[in-house]
């Protein structure tokens, strides 16, 4: 996998390994919505993001998000 990453950088698709990793994680979270919801709940509960940010990350509306929070106590 390291060679593939290097190849993507050398080909100009990415400027750094960090960019490859960020893109890979973004795609992972987008493809597995439950990961986005879990991270939004965790970050919100730890007061690291606002509710508006949590709603955006989770892809849920406020009522849905509140129900998720209540269910995870």
C-alpha positions as protocol buffer text, in pm:
chain_id: "A"
residue {
  index: 1
  type: UNK
  ca { x: 0 y: 0 z: 0 }
}
residue {
  index: 2
  type: UNK
  ca { x: 289 y: 236 z: 70 }
}
residue {
  index: 3
  type: UNK
  ca { x: 400 y: 209 z: -293 }
}
residue {
  index: 4
  type: UNK
  ca { x: 48 y: 289 z: -412 }
}
residue {
  index: 5
  type: UNK
  ca { x: 36 y: 600 z: -193 }
}
residue {
  index: 6
  type: UNK
  ca { x: 373 y: 713 z: -319 }
}
residue {
  index: 7
  type: UNK
  ca { x: 256 y: 655 z: -676 }
}
residue {
  index: 8
  type: UNK
  ca { x: -53 y: 872 z: -621 }
}
residue {
  index: 9
  type: UNK
  ca { x: 165 y: 1152 z: -486 }
}
residue {
  index: 10
  type: UNK
  ca { x: 422 y: 1117 z: -766 }
}
residue {
  index: 11
  type: UNK
  ca { x: 142 y: 1122 z: -1024 }
}
residue {
  index: 12
  type: UNK
  ca { x: 12 y: 1451 z: -884 }
}
residue {
  index: 13
  type: UNK
  ca { x: -320 y: 1322 z: -754 }
}
residue {
  index: 14
  type: UNK
  ca { x: -222 y: 1420 z: -400 }
}
residue {
  index: 15
  type: UNK
  ca { x: 40 y: 1656 z: -265 }
}
residue {
  index: 16
  type: UNK
  ca { x: 127 y: 1455 z: 48 }
}
residue {
  index: 17
  type: UNK
  ca { x: 65 y: 1136 z: 242 }
}
residue {
  index: 18
  type: UNK
  ca { x: -145 y: 1341 z: 480 }
}
residue {
  index: 19
  type: UNK
  ca { x: -376 y: 1441 z: 194 }
}
residue {
  index: 20
  type: UNK
  ca { x: -415 y: 1075 z: 94 }
}
residue {
  index: 21
  type: UNK
  ca { x: -506 y: 977 z: 451 }
}
residue {
  index: 22
  type: UNK
  ca { x: -754 y: 1266 z: 492 }
}
residue {
  index: 23
  type: UNK
  ca { x: -927 y: 1175 z: 168 }
}
residue {
  index: 24
  type: UNK
  ca { x: -941 y: 807 z: 260 }
}
residue {
  index: 25
  type: UNK
  ca { x: -1095 y: 881 z: 601 }
}
residue {
  index: 26
  type: UNK
  ca { x: -1347 y: 1121 z: 448 }
}
residue {
  index: 27
  type: UNK
  ca { x: -1457 y: 854 z: 200 }
}
residue {
  index: 28
  type: UNK
  ca { x: -1477 y: 592 z: 476 }
}
residue {
  index: 29
  type: UNK
  ca { x: -1701 y: 810 z: 692 }
}
residue {
  index: 30
  type: UNK
  ca { x: -1919 y: 908 z: 395 }
}
residue {
  index: 31
  type: UNK
  ca { x: -1966 y: 547 z: 292 }
}
residue {
  index: 32
  type: UNK
  ca { x: -2045 y: 427 z: 644 }
}
residue {
  index: 33
  type: UNK
  ca { x: -2292 y: 682 z: 781 }
}
residue {
  index: 34
  type: UNK
  ca { x: -2294 y: 515 z: 1124 }
}
residue {
  index: 35
  type: UNK
  ca { x: -1928 y: 624 z: 1164 }
}
residue {
  index: 36
  type: UNK
  ca { x: -2021 y: 985 z: 1093 }
}
residue {
  index: 37
  type: UNK
  ca { x: -2304 y: 967 z: 1343 }
}
residue {
  index: 38
  type: UNK
  ca { x: -2084 y: 805 z: 1607 }
}
residue {
  index: 39
  type: UNK
  ca { x: -1813 y: 1067 z: 1567 }
}
residue {
  index: 40
  type: UNK
  ca { x: -2066 y: 1352 z: 1573 }
}
residue {
  index: 41
  type: UNK
  ca { x: -2223 y: 1221 z: 1895 }
}
residue {
  index: 42
  type: UNK
  ca { x: -1888 y: 1171 z: 2061 }
}
residue {
  index: 43
  type: UNK
  ca { x: -1751 y: 1512 z: 1963 }
}
residue {
  index: 44
  type: UNK
  ca { x: -2075 y: 1684 z: 2066 }
}
residue {
  index: 45
  type: UNK
  ca { x: -2089 y: 1508 z: 2404 }
}
residue {
  index: 46
  type: UNK
  ca { x: -1727 y: 1607 z: 2470 }
}
residue {
  index: 47
  type: UNK
  ca { x: -1821 y: 1967 z: 2381 }
}
residue {
  index: 48
  type: UNK
  ca { x: -1563 y: 1975 z: 2101 }
}
residue {
  index: 49
  type: UNK
  ca { x: -1818 y: 2080 z: 1838 }
}
residue {
  index: 50
  type: UNK
  ca { x: -2143 y: 2274 z: 1837 }
}
residue {
  index: 51
  type: UNK
  ca { x: -2480 y: 2112 z: 1783 }
}
residue {
  index: 52
  type: UNK
  ca { x: -2496 y: 2268 z: 1437 }
}
residue {
  index: 53
  type: UNK
  ca { x: -2163 y: 2104 z: 1348 }
}
residue {
  index: 54
  type: UNK
  ca { x: -2284 y: 1772 z: 1491 }
}
residue {
  index: 55
  type: UNK
  ca { x: -2598 y: 1790 z: 1278 }
}
residue {
  index: 56
  type: UNK
  ca { x: -2393 y: 1858 z: 968 }
}
residue {
  index: 57
  type: UNK
  ca { x: -2148 y: 1573 z: 1038 }
}
residue {
  index: 58
  type: UNK
  ca { x: -2421 y: 1324 z: 1127 }
}
residue {
  index: 59
  type: UNK
  ca { x: -2648 y: 1417 z: 839 }
}
residue {
  index: 60
  type: UNK
  ca { x: -2943 y: 1417 z: 1081 }
}
residue {
  index: 61
  type: UNK
  ca { x: -3195 y: 1684 z: 1167 }
}
residue {
  index: 62
  type: UNK
  ca { x: -3215 y: 1815 z: 1524 }
}
residue {
  index: 63
  type: UNK
  ca { x: -3499 y: 1586 z: 1634 }
}
residue {
  index: 64
  type: UNK
  ca { x: -3327 y: 1275 z: 1493 }
}
residue {
  index: 65
  type: UNK
  ca { x: -2996 y: 1374 z: 1652 }
}
residue {
  index: 66
  type: UNK
  ca { x: -3160 y: 1437 z: 1991 }
}
residue {
  index: 67
  type: UNK
  ca { x: -3319 y: 1091 z: 1977 }
}
residue {
  index: 68
  type: UNK
  ca { x: -2980 y: 937 z: 1899 }
}
residue {
  index: 69
  type: UNK
  ca { x: -2821 y: 1120 z: 2193 }
}
residue {
  index: 70
  type: UNK
  ca { x: -3097 y: 1002 z: 2427 }
}
residue {
  index: 71
  type: UNK
  ca { x: -3051 y: 644 z: 2309 }
}
residue {
  index: 72
  type: UNK
  ca { x: -2676 y: 646 z: 2379 }
}
residue {
  index: 73
  type: UNK
  ca { x: -2678 y: 755 z: 2743 }
}
